[in-house]
Amino acid sequence: GPYIGGLTHGRFSENIKLCTTSLNEEMLAVVLIFEYDNLVHAEYIVASEKGKSIGALDYLFSTLIKETYKHKQYFDFGISTEDQGRVLNEGLISQKEGFSGRAVVHQHYKMKI
């Protein structure tokens, strides 16, 4: 099953976790989790080729969403874009939508003050 260990990171050490899935001591998938009061934010999501072929990342996310963080109101998968938000990464958005994730467009404005 997934191993959920803490990272020592200054005063936020309790809010940052490195979550992994491995098989026979071989690391298959990794995600860095930032915990907040009502939500969990995922960053630096990666899987090995073997991990991709056997669905290790899907298993990790499923466990995090349905078990580990089921008490949180939101699970934020992070961005699905490249080139500073100009290009949608179809593979990323597809994976996130597979877990019932929905995209939200963030509008940015510049103001002269």
RAZI-V719620 format. One record per run of one state. SS is the DSSP state (~ for helix, > for strand, _ for the rest). FROM is the first residue (numbers start at 1). LEN is the number of residues. If there is no record, write none. Layout:
ss=SS from=FROM len=LEN
ss=SS from=FROM len=LEN
//
This chain:
ss=_ from=1 len=2
ss=> from=3 len=4
ss=_ from=7 len=3
ss=~ from=10 len=3
ss=_ from=13 len=3
ss=> from=16 len=8
ss=_ from=24 len=2
ss=> from=26 len=10
ss=_ from=36 len=3
ss=> from=39 len=9
ss=_ from=48 len=1
ss=~ from=49 len=6
ss=_ from=55 len=1
ss=~ from=56 len=13
ss=_ from=69 len=5
ss=> from=74 len=3
ss=_ from=77 len=4
ss=> from=81 len=2
ss=_ from=83 len=4
ss=> from=87 len=2
ss=_ from=89 len=1
ss=~ from=90 len=8
ss=_ from=98 len=16
//
